[in-house]
């Protein structure tokens, strides 16, 4: 069980703070729920999720782990998934995110970035599925790393892009 004040990564939505635990102010709700508040949203988003279904949440990584993952990011070699069917591509990206592993999310970012770079060389536009999943994966990684390293998601995003630009020119 997560304590009040704990920061967690919730599902595929981002970093949330456990604001309280108890019965939510929702008609018909029974049992204990976590009240989660988005950390990086200006919309004051609140989510109620049952305590016994907390499998969609995980604790955030430590600052040391974040530093290690940033170093690993430069070395990751993605396998670019190729399919002419958007549903296959979506399933591939979803499976990487569903693992809830930081490394898989970083691989997803790098895979899509490499793919987009190849498309740009061919004077093609990135696909909608690629753009959507890149945005989601970057949001998850940048928010989590920003908390771990006491910085902003934008700063983390710039660090990731910098690594990828250096690699593209190498």
Residue pairs with C-beta under 8 A, 6 or more apart in sequence:
1 21
1 51
1 54
2 8
2 18
2 21
2 34
2 54
2 57
2 59
3 18
4 18
4 19
4 20
4 21
5 17
5 18
6 17
6 18
6 59
7 15
7 16
7 17
7 18
7 39
7 60
7 147
8 15
8 16
8 17
8 18
8 36
8 57
8 58
8 59
8 60
9 15
9 16
9 57
9 58
9 59
9 60
9 100
9 140
9 143
9 144
10 16
10 36
10 47
10 49
10 56
10 57
11 56
11 57
12 97
12 136
12 140
13 38
13 47
14 38
14 39
14 40
14 41
14 139
14 140
14 143
15 38
15 39
15 40
15 60
15 143
15 144
15 146
15 147
16 36
16 37
16 38
16 39
16 47
16 57
17 36
17 37
17 39
18 34
18 35
18 36
19 35
19 36
19 37
19 46
20 34
20 35
21 32
21 33
21 34
21 35
21 51
22 32
22 33
22 35
23 29
23 30
23 31
23 32
23 33
24 33
24 35
24 48
26 48
29 48
31 50
31 51
31 52
32 50
32 51
32 52
33 48
33 49
33 50
33 51
34 48
34 49
34 50
34 51
34 54
34 57
35 46
35 47
35 48
36 46
36 47
36 48
36 49
36 57
37 44
37 45
37 46
38 44
38 45
38 46
38 47
39 143
39 147
40 143
40 146
40 153
49 56
49 57
58 100
60 144
60 147
60 148
61 69
61 102
61 144
61 145
61 148
62 148
63 148
63 149
63 150
65 102
65 148
66 144
66 145
66 148
66 149
67 149
69 102
69 103
69 106
69 145
70 145
70 159
70 163
72 103
72 106
73 106
73 110
73 160
73 163
74 163
74 166
74 167
76 103
76 106
76 107
76 110
78 107
78 108
78 110
78 111
78 114
79 111
80 111
80 114
80 115
80 118
81 88
81 89
81 92
81 111
83 89
83 92
86 127
86 128
86 129
89 127
89 129
89 130
90 129
90 133
93 108
93 129
93 133
96 104
96 105
96 107
96 108
96 137
97 104
97 105
97 108
97 133
97 136
97 137
97 140
102 141
102 144
105 137
105 140
105 141
106 141
108 133
108 134
108 137
109 134
109 137
109 138
109 141
109 160
110 164
112 130
112 133
112 134
112 137
113 134
113 164
115 126
115 130
116 126
116 130
116 134
117 168
119 125
119 126
138 157
138 160
139 153
141 156
141 160
142 153
142 154
142 156
142 157
142 160
143 153
145 151
145 153
145 156
146 152
146 153
146 155
146 156
149 156
